[in-house]
Amino acid sequence: SCGTTVSQLERLRTEKGEWLVYRSRQSGREAAELLPQIAERALDRLPIPKRMRWGASEAQFVRPVHWLVFLHGREVVDCTLLDATADRITHGHRFHHPQGITLYEPADYPAVLEKVGKVVAYFPDRKARIRAQVEAKARELGGRPDIDDDLLEEVTALNEWPVPIAGSFDTQFLSVPHEALVTTMKVNQKYFPVFDAEGRLMNHFITIANIESRDPSVIRAGNERVIRPRLADAMFFWEQDGKKRLQDHIESLKDVVFEKRLGSMYEKSQRVAALARHIAEQTGADAAKAQRAAELSRCDLMTEMVYEFPSMQGIMGRYQALRDGEDPEVAQALDEFYMPRYSGDRLPQTPTGIAIALAERIDTLVGIFGIGLKPSGDKDPYALRRAALGALRILREHSLSLDIRSLLSFAAQQLGDRLSEGEVVDEVERFMLDRLRGLYAEQGVASEIFDAVEAVRPANLADFDRRIEAVERFRHLAEAEALAAANKRIGNLLKRVAEQPPDTIDPGLFEAAAEQEIYGVMERLSGEIEPLLAHGDYATALKTLAALRQPVDRFFDEVMVMTDDAARRANRLALLSRLQGLFLRVADISHLQSLGRES
């Protein structure tokens, strides 16, 4: 409500009629008057999970606020935010320039703070500077740095005046798997490891100091002293774990619960081993290797190295298996067991790794769904969405001709009476198809095309992919839109009739030339597409069927399908059912009607 009276309304005539309107003018306010409220609202909306208080202040923020610079043009905005009174005085680096710095214009801030205060204020500039410094320092060492973006972001946030320092450690530590050394350098110390041209870890690291020291060697020595016990711990774990073979840990898995209703890690490993063997037998992989790798897949969870560095799971398994003399492909599969670890991660490449990685995800999906713990909203404690996407990527990108439903059924049979959900195979299949729809959507495939292919339930994802590609091509043909509409019409007709169309067509019951024509064309095309379908050449098959466009149009123009003559009506319905069936050998193109044709 505008809080006005009828007498204050005006009439406004437009092309769409006459309207009653109320005009109100609100005077503007000075920007300096509005800015404090805008700033306060912006600060309140910052996503800070845990705020803190400081001193006797009631203000709350991510860290204590000691001063506030708030300028509008050359003028100070008169306000107090977070218990700090606005001024034009800021301060530089706490060691290099703790004194006050007067700012006269907002635009002066980054340049003055860097030149006078020894602070690189702009985060992207500071980040780029650190990257360049680390790369230059690594070149001096004859190597290349390992710079991952998460570490770079964290180091950038920890430093305001970055200065690179190179350090080194004893070469004896290089006998430890380099992933463990890299983990402790990155996670514990925020160091950048350095690798040589062959990709081998060097006994050097680069750290970023937040100060220009008169004697950088002191900082270097301090960092070298701190990293040594960390690396010594990693070496100790590696040596201790070498006193046992991986297979010696198998029995210990019986004492580790996966999920109380689904049993121990040992039981899960045995289920995965059986499913991996089943997959290997269908894909031509070595079934014995797949079973062995699956049985050992969780054994490294019992090592001290993985206990200390959880990110080493799988990696430690690979190293330990090689040390134990296991088959190299089995060892590699223990690392690939966890792939893909995250969206966009690389996939397992060995046949054994593919088998156990896929088996693990299928068993987890069926098991967790089977006890009613399916994902809900943003809650997915068992990472089932990630498991489904990982399984789908493995199946698609390796073009595996495996029937998803068959794999799910195999997993469900193994779980037996542990499952409380009766329709678990249907539920997991639907869940995976929803994820598959999302993968195709990311590639620009319209949902109508996905629906067209899903409707015919392809046996495997390799086949699904070929059909998607075929329908994508078909939709661009001039005949596509009319044939999609015709298939939609046929589907609706067949749904409405009570009687089931006969399996055979009787040409003797044809009355119109259009009936004879469409029958003849279908007979000819049916023979042409059969070898194409047998070889999975769905694109050419649909292109061939596009020749039905004119006969179909003529049929619907000249023939009354729902005639009173029961025999002829049944014969015509059989004709249409046969026509629909030809297209359904590839996809249900009736879904394309709403999509139209794109050139």
C-alpha positions as CSV (number, residue, x, y, z in Angstrom):
1,S,0.0,0.0,0.0
2,C,1.2,3.5,-0.8
3,G,-0.8,5.1,2.0
4,T,-2.6,7.5,-0.3
5,T,-6.1,8.7,-1.0
6,V,-8.2,8.3,-4.2
7,S,-8.0,12.1,-4.8
8,Q,-4.2,11.8,-5.1
9,L,-4.4,9.3,-8.0
10,E,-3.9,10.1,-11.6
11,R,-5.2,8.5,-14.8
12,L,-2.7,7.0,-17.2
13,R,-3.8,6.0,-20.7
14,T,-1.8,3.3,-22.5
15,E,-2.3,0.9,-25.5
16,K,-3.5,-1.7,-23.1
17,G,-6.1,0.5,-21.4
18,E,-6.5,3.2,-18.7
19,W,-4.7,2.8,-15.3
20,L,-4.9,4.6,-12.0
21,V,-1.4,5.6,-10.8
22,Y,0.1,7.3,-7.8
23,R,3.2,9.4,-8.3
24,S,5.6,10.0,-5.4
25,R,8.9,11.8,-5.3
26,Q,11.5,10.9,-2.7
27,S,14.4,13.2,-2.2
28,G,17.9,11.7,-2.4
29,R,20.3,11.6,0.5
30,E,24.0,12.4,0.7
31,A,26.2,9.4,-0.2
32,A,28.3,9.9,2.9
33,E,25.1,9.6,5.0
34,L,24.1,6.2,3.4
35,L,27.5,4.6,3.1
36,P,27.8,3.6,6.8
37,Q,24.5,1.6,6.7
38,I,25.6,0.0,3.4
39,A,28.9,-1.0,4.9
40,E,27.3,-2.3,8.1
41,R,24.9,-4.5,6.1
42,A,27.7,-5.8,3.9
43,L,29.8,-6.7,7.0
44,D,26.9,-8.5,8.6
45,R,26.3,-10.6,5.5
46,L,29.9,-11.9,5.2
47,P,29.9,-15.7,5.5
48,I,31.9,-15.9,8.8
49,P,31.1,-19.3,10.5
50,K,32.7,-18.3,13.8
51,R,33.0,-14.7,15.0
52,M,35.0,-13.4,17.9
53,R,35.0,-10.6,20.4
54,W,38.1,-8.7,21.6
55,G,39.0,-6.6,24.6
56,A,35.9,-5.0,26.3
57,S,34.2,-4.6,22.9
58,E,30.8,-6.1,22.1
59,A,31.6,-6.0,18.4
60,Q,32.1,-9.4,16.6
61,F,34.2,-10.1,13.6
62,V,36.5,-12.8,12.2
63,R,39.5,-11.0,13.8
64,P,40.0,-8.0,16.1
65,V,39.6,-4.6,14.3
66,H,42.1,-2.0,15.5
67,W,41.5,0.8,13.1
68,L,39.1,1.9,10.3
69,V,39.8,3.9,7.1
70,F,36.5,5.1,5.5
71,L,36.8,7.7,2.8
72,H,34.3,9.1,0.3
73,G,36.4,11.1,-2.1
74,R,38.8,13.1,0.0
75,E,36.5,13.2,3.0
76,V,36.3,10.9,6.0
77,V,32.9,9.3,6.4
78,D,31.8,10.1,9.9
79,C,30.9,6.7,11.5
80,T,31.8,3.9,13.8
81,L,31.9,0.3,12.7
82,L,32.9,-2.7,14.8
83,D,33.8,-0.2,17.6
84,A,36.3,1.5,15.4
85,T,36.0,5.2,14.5
86,A,36.5,6.1,10.9
87,D,39.7,8.0,10.0
88,R,42.2,8.4,7.2
89,I,45.1,6.8,9.1
90,T,46.1,3.2,8.3
91,H,49.2,1.3,9.3
92,G,51.7,-0.8,7.4
93,H,53.6,-4.0,8.1
94,R,53.9,-4.6,11.8
95,F,57.7,-4.9,11.6
96,H,58.6,-2.9,8.5
97,H,56.3,0.1,9.0
98,P,54.0,0.0,12.1
99,Q,53.6,3.8,12.0
100,G,50.5,5.5,10.8
101,I,50.1,6.2,7.1
102,T,47.8,9.1,6.0
103,L,45.5,8.4,3.0
104,Y,44.0,11.3,1.1
105,E,42.1,9.4,-1.6
106,P,40.7,5.9,-1.8
107,A,42.6,5.3,-5.0
108,D,45.9,5.9,-3.2
109,Y,45.4,2.9,-0.8
110,P,47.1,0.0,-2.6
111,A,50.0,1.9,-4.0
112,V,50.8,3.9,-0.8
113,L,50.4,0.8,1.4
114,E,52.9,-1.2,-0.8
115,K,55.4,1.6,-1.3
116,V,55.4,3.0,2.3
117,G,53.8,0.3,4.4
118,K,55.4,-2.8,2.9
119,V,52.0,-4.5,2.5
120,V,50.7,-5.9,-0.8
121,A,47.0,-5.2,-0.2
122,Y,45.4,-6.6,-3.3
123,F,45.0,-10.4,-2.9
124,P,45.3,-11.4,-6.6
125,D,48.5,-9.3,-6.9
126,R,49.9,-10.9,-3.8
127,K,49.0,-14.4,-5.0
128,A,50.6,-13.7,-8.4
129,R,53.7,-12.4,-6.8
130,I,54.1,-15.4,-4.6
131,R,53.7,-17.8,-7.5
132,A,56.3,-15.9,-9.5
133,Q,58.7,-15.9,-6.5
134,V,58.3,-19.6,-5.9
135,E,58.8,-20.4,-9.6
136,A,61.9,-18.3,-9.8
137,K,63.4,-19.7,-6.6
138,A,62.8,-23.3,-7.9
139,R,64.6,-22.5,-11.1
140,E,67.6,-21.4,-9.1
141,L,67.5,-24.8,-7.5
142,G,67.3,-26.5,-10.9
143,G,63.8,-27.8,-10.4
144,R,60.1,-26.9,-10.6
145,P,57.8,-26.2,-7.7
146,D,54.6,-28.1,-6.9
147,I,52.1,-25.3,-6.6
148,D,48.6,-26.4,-6.0
149,D,46.0,-23.6,-5.8
150,D,44.6,-24.4,-2.4
151,L,48.1,-24.1,-0.8
152,L,48.8,-21.0,-2.8
153,E,45.6,-19.4,-1.6
154,E,46.4,-20.3,2.0
155,V,49.9,-19.0,1.9
156,T,48.7,-15.8,0.2
157,A,46.3,-15.2,3.1
158,L,49.0,-15.8,5.6
159,N,51.4,-13.2,4.2
160,E,51.2,-9.5,3.4
161,W,54.8,-8.9,2.4
162,P,55.9,-12.2,0.8
163,V,59.6,-13.1,0.7
164,P,60.7,-16.5,-0.7
165,I,63.2,-18.6,1.3
166,A,64.7,-21.9,-0.1
167,G,65.5,-24.7,2.4
168,S,66.7,-28.2,2.2
169,F,66.7,-31.5,4.1
170,D,68.8,-34.7,4.3
171,T,68.7,-36.8,1.2
172,Q,68.1,-39.9,3.4
173,F,64.5,-38.9,3.7
174,L,64.0,-39.4,-0.1
175,S,63.8,-43.1,0.5
176,V,60.3,-42.5,1.9
177,P,57.4,-42.4,-0.6
178,H,57.5,-38.9,-1.9
179,E,53.8,-38.4,-1.4
180,A,54.2,-38.7,2.4
181,L,57.0,-36.1,2.4
182,V,55.0,-33.7,0.1
183,T,51.9,-34.1,2.4
184,T,53.8,-33.1,5.5
185,M,55.5,-30.2,3.7
186,K,52.3,-28.8,2.4
187,V,49.8,-29.6,5.2
188,N,52.0,-29.2,8.2
189,Q,54.5,-26.6,7.2
190,K,52.9,-24.8,4.2
191,Y,56.0,-25.4,2.1
192,F,56.2,-25.7,-1.7
193,P,58.0,-29.0,-2.6
194,V,60.5,-28.9,-5.5
195,F,60.8,-31.7,-8.2
196,D,63.5,-32.2,-10.8
197,A,63.0,-32.4,-14.6
198,E,62.2,-36.2,-14.3
199,G,59.5,-35.6,-11.8
200,R,61.5,-36.8,-8.8
201,L,61.2,-35.0,-5.5
202,M,64.3,-33.0,-4.6
203,N,65.6,-32.4,-1.1
204,H,64.6,-28.8,-1.3
205,F,61.5,-26.8,-0.4
206,I,60.4,-23.2,-0.7
207,T,58.7,-21.3,2.1
208,I,57.3,-17.8,2.2
209,A,58.4,-15.5,5.0
210,N,56.3,-12.5,5.9
211,I,59.3,-10.3,6.4
212,E,62.5,-9.0,4.7
213,S,65.1,-10.4,7.1
214,R,68.6,-8.9,7.5
215,D,69.8,-12.4,7.7
216,P,67.6,-14.8,5.7
217,S,69.8,-17.7,6.7
218,V,68.3,-17.6,10.2
219,I,64.8,-18.1,8.7
220,R,66.1,-20.8,6.5
221,A,67.8,-22.7,9.3
222,G,64.7,-22.4,11.5
223,N,62.5,-23.9,8.8
224,E,65.0,-26.7,8.1
225,R,65.1,-27.5,11.8
226,V,61.2,-27.6,12.0
227,I,60.8,-29.9,9.0
228,R,63.4,-32.5,10.1
229,P,61.3,-34.2,12.8
230,R,58.3,-34.2,10.6
231,L,60.2,-36.1,7.9
232,A,61.8,-38.3,10.5
233,D,58.3,-39.3,11.6
234,A,57.3,-40.2,8.0
235,M,60.5,-42.3,7.7
236,F,59.7,-44.1,11.0
237,F,56.2,-44.9,9.9
238,W,57.5,-46.2,6.5
239,E,60.1,-48.4,8.2
240,Q,57.7,-49.7,10.8
241,D,55.0,-50.6,8.2
242,G,57.6,-52.5,6.2
243,K,57.8,-55.1,9.0
244,K,54.4,-56.4,8.0
245,R,53.0,-57.5,4.6
246,L,49.7,-56.0,3.4
247,Q,48.0,-59.4,3.6
248,D,49.0,-59.6,7.3
249,H,46.4,-56.8,7.9
250,I,43.5,-58.7,6.3
251,E,42.3,-60.3,9.6
252,S,42.5,-56.9,11.4
253,L,39.8,-55.6,9.0
254,K,37.3,-57.8,10.8
255,D,37.6,-55.5,13.8
256,V,36.9,-52.3,11.8
257,V,33.2,-51.6,11.2
258,F,32.1,-50.2,7.8
259,E,28.5,-49.8,8.9
260,K,27.0,-51.9,11.6
261,R,24.2,-53.3,9.4
262,L,26.5,-53.9,6.5
263,G,29.3,-55.5,8.5
264,S,33.0,-55.0,8.9
265,M,35.6,-53.7,6.4
266,Y,36.7,-57.3,6.0
267,E,33.2,-58.3,4.9
268,K,32.9,-55.3,2.5
269,S,36.3,-56.2,1.0
270,Q,35.1,-59.8,0.4
271,R,31.9,-58.5,-1.3
272,V,33.9,-56.1,-3.5
273,A,36.4,-58.9,-4.4
274,A,33.5,-61.1,-5.7
275,L,32.0,-58.3,-7.6
276,A,35.4,-57.2,-9.0
277,R,36.0,-60.7,-10.2
278,H,32.6,-60.8,-11.8
279,I,33.3,-57.5,-13.6
280,A,36.8,-58.7,-14.7
281,E,35.3,-61.8,-16.2
282,Q,33.0,-59.6,-18.4
283,T,35.6,-57.1,-19.4
284,G,38.5,-59.4,-20.2
285,A,40.6,-58.4,-17.2
286,D,42.4,-60.9,-15.1
287,A,39.8,-62.1,-12.6
288,A,42.4,-63.4,-10.1
289,K,44.2,-60.1,-10.0
290,A,41.0,-58.2,-9.5
291,Q,40.1,-60.5,-6.6
292,R,43.5,-60.2,-5.0
293,A,43.6,-56.4,-5.4
294,A,40.1,-56.1,-3.8
295,E,41.1,-58.2,-0.9
296,L,44.1,-56.0,-0.2
297,S,42.4,-52.7,-1.1
298,R,41.7,-51.7,2.5
299,C,44.7,-53.2,4.2
300,D,46.8,-50.0,4.1
301,L,44.1,-48.4,6.4
302,M,45.8,-50.4,9.2
303,T,49.2,-48.9,8.6
304,E,50.8,-46.2,10.7
305,M,51.5,-44.1,7.6
306,V,47.8,-43.9,6.6
307,Y,46.8,-43.4,10.3
308,E,49.1,-40.3,10.4
309,F,48.4,-39.2,6.8
310,P,44.9,-40.2,5.7
311,S,45.4,-38.8,2.2
312,M,48.0,-41.6,1.7
313,Q,45.3,-44.3,1.5
314,G,45.7,-46.2,-1.7
315,I,49.1,-44.6,-2.4
316,M,50.6,-46.4,0.6
317,G,48.9,-49.6,-0.5
318,R,50.6,-49.3,-3.9
319,Y,54.1,-48.8,-2.3
320,Q,53.6,-51.5,0.3
321,A,52.3,-54.0,-2.3
322,L,55.4,-53.4,-4.5
323,R,57.6,-53.8,-1.4
324,D,55.8,-57.1,-0.7
325,G,56.4,-58.4,-4.2
326,E,52.8,-58.3,-5.3
327,D,52.0,-58.2,-9.1
328,P,52.7,-54.6,-10.3
329,E,49.1,-54.3,-11.7
330,V,47.7,-55.3,-8.4
331,A,49.8,-52.7,-6.7
332,Q,48.8,-50.0,-9.1
333,A,45.1,-51.0,-8.7
334,L,45.3,-50.3,-4.9
335,D,46.0,-46.7,-5.7
336,E,43.4,-46.6,-8.5
337,F,40.8,-48.1,-6.1
338,Y,40.0,-44.6,-4.9
339,M,39.9,-42.9,-8.3
340,P,38.3,-40.7,-9.1
341,R,38.7,-39.1,-5.7
342,Y,36.9,-35.9,-6.7
343,S,35.1,-34.2,-9.6
344,G,37.4,-34.1,-12.6
345,D,40.0,-36.4,-11.1
346,R,41.8,-38.9,-13.3
347,L,40.2,-42.4,-13.6
348,P,41.8,-45.8,-13.0
349,Q,43.6,-47.0,-16.1
350,T,44.6,-50.6,-15.4
351,P,42.0,-53.3,-16.1
352,T,42.3,-54.5,-12.5
353,G,42.0,-50.9,-11.1
354,I,38.9,-50.3,-13.2
355,A,37.3,-53.5,-11.9
356,I,37.9,-52.9,-8.2
357,A,37.1,-49.1,-8.3
358,L,33.8,-49.8,-10.0
359,A,33.0,-52.7,-7.7
360,E,33.6,-50.6,-4.6
361,R,31.2,-47.9,-5.7
362,I,28.5,-50.3,-6.8
363,D,28.7,-52.2,-3.5
364,T,28.6,-48.9,-1.5
365,L,25.6,-47.6,-3.4
366,V,23.5,-50.8,-3.1
367,G,24.5,-51.3,0.6
368,I,23.7,-47.8,1.8
369,F,20.5,-47.4,-0.2
370,G,19.5,-50.9,1.0
371,I,19.5,-49.9,4.6
372,G,17.5,-46.7,3.9
373,L,20.4,-44.1,4.2
374,K,19.9,-42.5,0.8
375,P,21.0,-38.9,0.3
376,S,18.6,-36.2,1.3
377,G,18.9,-32.5,0.3
378,D,22.5,-31.5,1.0
379,K,23.1,-34.4,3.4
380,D,25.1,-37.2,1.9
381,P,27.3,-38.6,4.6
382,Y,28.4,-41.6,2.6
383,A,29.2,-39.5,-0.5
384,L,26.8,-41.6,-2.6
385,R,26.5,-38.8,-5.2
386,R,30.2,-38.9,-5.7
387,A,30.2,-42.7,-5.8
388,A,27.5,-42.7,-8.5
389,L,29.3,-40.1,-10.6
390,G,32.6,-42.0,-10.2
391,A,31.0,-45.3,-11.4
392,L,29.3,-43.6,-14.3
393,R,32.5,-41.9,-15.4
394,I,34.4,-45.2,-15.3
395,L,31.7,-46.9,-17.3
396,R,31.4,-44.2,-19.9
397,E,34.9,-43.0,-20.4
398,H,36.2,-46.6,-20.6
399,S,33.3,-47.6,-22.9
400,L,32.6,-50.6,-20.8
401,S,29.8,-52.8,-22.2
402,L,28.4,-53.6,-18.7
403,D,24.8,-53.7,-17.8
404,I,24.3,-51.4,-14.7
405,R,21.2,-53.2,-13.5
406,S,23.0,-56.5,-13.7
407,L,25.9,-55.2,-11.6
408,L,23.4,-53.7,-9.0
409,S,21.6,-57.0,-8.8
410,F,24.8,-58.9,-8.3
411,A,25.7,-56.6,-5.4
412,A,22.3,-56.9,-3.9
413,Q,22.4,-60.7,-4.0
414,Q,25.7,-60.6,-2.1
415,L,24.3,-58.4,0.6
416,G,21.3,-60.7,1.0
417,D,19.2,-60.2,4.1
418,R,21.4,-57.3,5.3
419,L,19.2,-55.1,3.0
420,S,15.9,-53.8,4.4
421,E,14.8,-51.9,1.3
422,G,13.0,-54.2,-1.2
423,E,13.3,-52.1,-4.3
424,V,17.0,-51.2,-3.8
425,V,18.1,-52.1,-7.4
426,D,15.3,-49.9,-8.9
427,E,16.2,-47.0,-6.5
428,V,19.9,-47.1,-7.1
429,E,19.4,-47.4,-10.9
430,R,17.1,-44.4,-10.8
431,F,19.6,-42.5,-8.7
432,M,22.4,-43.3,-11.1
433,L,20.3,-42.3,-14.1
434,D,19.6,-38.9,-12.5
435,R,23.3,-38.4,-12.1
436,L,23.8,-39.5,-15.7
437,R,21.3,-36.9,-16.9
438,G,23.3,-34.3,-15.1
439,L,26.6,-35.4,-16.8
440,Y,25.0,-35.1,-20.2
441,A,23.4,-31.8,-19.3
442,E,26.9,-30.5,-18.5
443,Q,27.9,-31.5,-22.0
444,G,25.0,-29.5,-23.5
445,V,22.7,-32.5,-24.2
446,A,19.0,-31.5,-23.9
447,S,16.9,-33.4,-21.4
448,E,14.5,-34.3,-24.2
449,I,17.3,-36.2,-26.0
450,F,18.2,-37.9,-22.7
451,D,14.6,-38.9,-22.2
452,A,14.3,-40.2,-25.8
453,V,17.2,-42.6,-25.2
454,E,16.4,-43.5,-21.6
455,A,12.9,-44.6,-22.7
456,V,14.4,-47.6,-24.6
457,R,16.6,-48.6,-21.6
458,P,20.0,-49.3,-23.3
459,A,21.9,-52.2,-22.0
460,N,25.0,-50.3,-21.1
461,L,26.4,-46.8,-21.0
462,A,28.6,-47.3,-24.1
463,D,25.4,-48.1,-26.0
464,F,23.6,-45.2,-24.3
465,D,26.4,-42.8,-25.6
466,R,26.0,-44.0,-29.1
467,R,22.3,-43.5,-29.1
468,I,22.6,-40.0,-27.6
469,E,25.0,-39.1,-30.4
470,A,22.6,-40.5,-33.0
471,V,19.6,-38.6,-31.7
472,E,21.6,-35.4,-31.5
473,R,22.4,-35.8,-35.2
474,F,18.8,-36.8,-36.1
475,R,17.3,-33.7,-34.4
476,H,19.1,-31.5,-37.0
477,L,17.5,-33.3,-40.0
478,A,14.7,-31.5,-41.8
479,E,12.4,-34.6,-41.3
480,A,13.0,-34.8,-37.5
481,E,10.3,-32.5,-36.2
482,A,7.5,-34.0,-38.3
483,L,8.6,-37.6,-37.5
484,A,8.8,-36.7,-33.8
485,A,5.3,-35.3,-33.9
486,A,4.1,-38.4,-35.8
487,N,5.6,-40.7,-33.2
488,K,3.9,-38.7,-30.5
489,R,0.6,-39.0,-32.3
490,I,1.1,-42.8,-32.8
491,G,2.0,-43.2,-29.1
492,N,-1.2,-41.4,-28.0
493,L,-3.3,-43.4,-30.4
494,L,-2.0,-46.7,-29.2
495,K,-2.5,-45.7,-25.6
496,R,-6.1,-44.9,-26.1
497,V,-7.2,-48.1,-27.8
498,A,-8.4,-50.9,-25.7
499,E,-7.4,-53.7,-28.0
500,Q,-3.8,-54.8,-28.5
501,P,-2.7,-54.4,-32.1
502,P,-2.0,-57.7,-33.8
503,D,1.6,-58.8,-34.3
504,T,1.3,-59.2,-38.0
505,I,0.1,-56.9,-40.8
506,D,-2.3,-58.1,-43.5
507,P,-1.6,-56.2,-46.8
508,G,-4.9,-57.7,-48.1
509,L,-6.8,-55.3,-45.8
510,F,-5.2,-52.2,-47.2
511,E,-7.7,-49.8,-48.8
512,A,-5.7,-46.6,-49.5
513,A,-2.5,-46.3,-51.6
514,A,-0.9,-44.5,-48.6
515,E,-1.2,-47.8,-46.6
516,Q,0.5,-49.8,-49.2
517,E,3.2,-47.1,-49.6
518,I,4.1,-46.8,-46.0
519,Y,4.1,-50.6,-45.6
520,G,6.4,-51.1,-48.5
521,V,8.8,-48.4,-47.3
522,M,8.9,-49.9,-43.8
523,E,9.6,-53.3,-45.2
524,R,12.5,-52.0,-47.3
525,L,14.0,-49.8,-44.5
526,S,13.6,-52.5,-41.9
527,G,16.0,-54.7,-43.9
528,E,18.4,-51.8,-44.4
529,I,18.7,-50.8,-40.7
530,E,19.1,-54.3,-39.3
531,P,22.8,-54.6,-40.0
532,L,23.3,-51.0,-38.9
533,L,21.6,-51.7,-35.5
534,A,23.7,-54.9,-35.1
535,H,26.9,-52.8,-35.3
536,G,25.6,-50.0,-33.1
537,D,25.4,-47.5,-36.0
538,Y,22.3,-45.8,-34.7
539,A,23.0,-42.4,-36.4
540,T,22.9,-44.0,-39.9
541,A,19.9,-46.0,-38.8
542,L,17.9,-42.9,-37.8
543,K,19.0,-41.1,-41.0
544,T,17.7,-44.0,-43.0
545,L,14.4,-44.0,-41.2
546,A,14.0,-40.3,-42.0
547,A,12.9,-41.4,-45.4
548,L,9.6,-42.3,-43.8
549,R,8.6,-38.7,-43.3
550,Q,6.6,-38.3,-46.6
551,P,4.9,-41.7,-46.4
552,V,3.9,-41.0,-42.8
553,D,2.5,-37.5,-43.7
554,R,0.5,-39.0,-46.6
555,F,-0.8,-41.8,-44.4
556,F,-2.2,-39.4,-41.8
557,D,-3.6,-37.2,-44.5
558,E,-5.4,-39.9,-46.4
559,V,-6.1,-42.7,-43.9
560,M,-8.7,-42.9,-41.1
561,V,-7.0,-45.1,-38.5
562,M,-10.0,-45.4,-36.2
563,T,-12.4,-46.7,-38.8
564,D,-15.6,-48.6,-37.8
565,D,-14.3,-51.6,-39.6
566,A,-12.7,-53.5,-36.7
567,A,-10.4,-55.6,-38.9
568,R,-9.0,-52.7,-40.9
569,R,-8.7,-50.6,-37.7
570,A,-6.6,-53.4,-36.0
571,N,-4.5,-53.7,-39.2
572,R,-3.8,-50.0,-39.3
573,L,-2.9,-49.9,-35.6
574,A,-0.5,-52.8,-36.3
575,L,1.0,-50.8,-39.1
576,L,1.5,-47.8,-36.7
577,S,2.8,-50.0,-34.0
578,R,5.4,-51.5,-36.4
579,L,6.4,-47.9,-37.5
580,Q,6.8,-46.9,-33.9
581,G,8.8,-50.0,-33.2
582,L,11.3,-49.2,-35.9
583,F,12.2,-45.9,-34.2
584,L,12.2,-47.5,-30.8
585,R,15.0,-49.7,-31.9
586,V,17.1,-46.6,-31.3
587,A,15.1,-44.1,-29.2
588,D,11.7,-42.8,-28.5
589,I,11.9,-39.8,-30.7
590,S,8.4,-38.6,-29.6
591,H,10.2,-36.8,-26.8
592,L,11.8,-34.5,-29.4
593,Q,8.6,-32.9,-30.4
594,S,8.9,-30.1,-27.8
595,L,12.6,-29.6,-28.7
596,G,12.0,-28.6,-32.4
597,R,14.8,-28.7,-34.9
598,E,18.0,-26.6,-34.7
599,S,20.1,-25.8,-37.7
